[in-house]
Structure formats: structure tokens, C-alpha cells
């Protein structure tokens, strides 16, 4: 019969199957975005209480913006107030989207920080200007 044929050694290398990436915009992202944007626009809405008090000539209540006058002006107009809210919301949304897209674990930080700052403004405006 002849000589035996040597068996071929075959090395099996595992092939990593790529994970399906989670969508960037999911329920968690959307819910944080809604909270952040809602609180920002609530802050802008309550900031307008100072303008209403100023136009009515009220004394003894806040009748001018003091905490964020560099953003709103001392007697903020409606357009400027909502323009500031739009820019703040868009900026925090873009930052969160960018961080999440690049797999940062801190992606929610811009939305949470914007919410906290805005809700602090709402509380202050409600306590002092209403």
C-alpha cells in the first residue's frame, strides 16, 4: 500500500462578529432631551415675569433680570428670551449626541447639566418674580 498521507493541521481562528450598535437616539436620549428642552423653555418663560413686572411698574418684586443679564439683558424681550432657550437647548442636544456617537459614558452630562441650571432658574424666578 504505500506511505500514509500526513494529516493537514488546520488552525481555526475565531472570527469576531460585529455587535449591532445601539441607536444613538433611543428612548433614554429622547426623554432626557425632552426634560432638558422643557426645563430650558420653562426658565425662559418664567424669566419673562421680570419683564412683565417692569412693564407694569411693580416695585418690591423682581422687575429686571439679574442672574443671567449677560444672556437675556436686564429687561429681556420675548424674542431674545426664546432665542437664548433655543441656543441652550440645541447646544446641549448637540453635545450629548456627539458624546454618545463617540461612545462616551458621559453623554448625558450636557442634558442633565442644562436641566439642573434651567430648573434652578425656574425656581428662582417663581420664588422672586411671581
C-alpha positions in Angstrom: 0.0 0.0 0.0 2.1 3.0 0.1 3.1 5.5 2.7 0.4 7.2 4.8 -0.5 10.7 3.8 0.2 13.2 6.7 -2.9 14.9 8.0 -3.0 18.7 7.5 -3.1 20.7 10.6 -5.8 23.4 10.3 -5.8 26.3 12.7 -9.2 27.6 13.5 -9.2 31.3 14.3 -12.3 32.7 15.8 -14.0 35.4 13.9 -15.5 38.2 16.0 -19.0 39.0 14.8 -19.5 42.7 15.0 -22.0 43.8 17.6 -25.1 45.6 16.4 -24.5 49.2 17.6 -27.3 50.6 19.7 -29.0 53.5 18.1 -27.7 56.9 19.2 -31.2 58.4 19.7 -33.2 56.0 21.8 -35.9 56.4 24.5 -33.4 57.4 27.1 -31.9 60.1 24.9 -35.3 61.4 23.9 -36.6 61.5 27.4 -33.6 63.4 28.6 -33.8 65.7 25.6 -37.5 66.5 26.4 -36.7 67.2 30.1 -33.7 69.4 29.2 -35.6 71.4 26.5 -38.7 71.7 28.6 -36.9 73.0 31.6 -34.9 75.4 29.4 -38.1 76.9 27.9 -39.7 77.0 31.3 -36.8 79.0 32.6 -37.2 81.4 29.6 -40.9 81.7 30.2 -40.5 82.5 33.9 -37.7 84.9 33.1 -40.3 87.0 31.3 -42.1 87.5 34.6 -39.4 90.2 35.4 -40.2 91.9 32.1 -44.0 91.9 32.9 -43.3 93.3 36.4 -41.1 96.0 34.8 -43.7 96.9 32.2 -46.4 97.0 34.9 -44.2 99.3 37.0 -44.3 97.0 40.0 -42.0 97.7 42.9 -40.8 95.3 45.5 -40.7 92.3 43.2 -38.1 91.5 40.6 -38.5 93.7 37.6 -35.2 93.1 35.9 -33.0 90.1 35.1 -30.1 89.9 37.5 -28.7 86.4 37.4 -28.2 86.0 33.6 -28.3 89.5 32.4 -25.4 88.8 30.2 -27.6 86.4 28.2 -31.0 88.0 28.4 -30.4 91.7 29.1 -31.8 93.5 32.1 -35.3 93.7 30.6 -35.4 90.7 28.3 -37.6 90.7 25.2 -39.7 87.7 24.3 -37.7 87.0 21.1 -34.3 87.2 22.9 -35.5 85.1 25.7 -36.7 82.3 23.5 -33.6 82.6 21.2 -31.4 82.0 24.3 -33.5 79.0 25.2 -33.2 77.6 21.6 -29.4 78.0 21.6 -29.0 76.5 25.0 -31.2 73.5 24.1 -29.6 73.0 20.7 -26.1 73.2 22.2 -26.8 70.6 24.9 -28.5 68.3 22.4 -25.6 68.5 20.0 -23.1 67.9 22.7 -25.0 64.9 24.1 -25.4 63.5 20.6 -21.7 64.0 19.8 -20.6 62.4 23.0 -22.9 59.4 22.6 -21.9 58.9 19.0 -18.3 58.7 20.1 -19.1 56.3 22.8 -18.5 58.5 25.8 -20.1 57.3 29.0 -20.7 61.0 29.9 -23.0 61.6 27.0 -25.9 62.6 29.3 -24.0 65.2 31.2 -24.8 68.2 28.9 -28.6 67.4 29.1 -28.5 66.8 32.8 -26.5 70.0 33.5 -28.7 72.1 31.3 -31.8 70.7 33.1 -30.3 71.4 36.5 -29.3 75.0 35.6 -32.7 75.7 34.0 -34.7 74.3 36.8 -32.7 76.4 39.3 -33.7 79.4 37.2 -37.3 78.4 37.2 -37.3 78.0 41.0 -35.7 81.4 41.5 -38.0 83.1 39.0 -41.1 81.6 40.6 -40.0 82.5 44.1 -38.9 86.1 43.4 -40.9 87.3 40.4 -44.3 85.7 40.6 
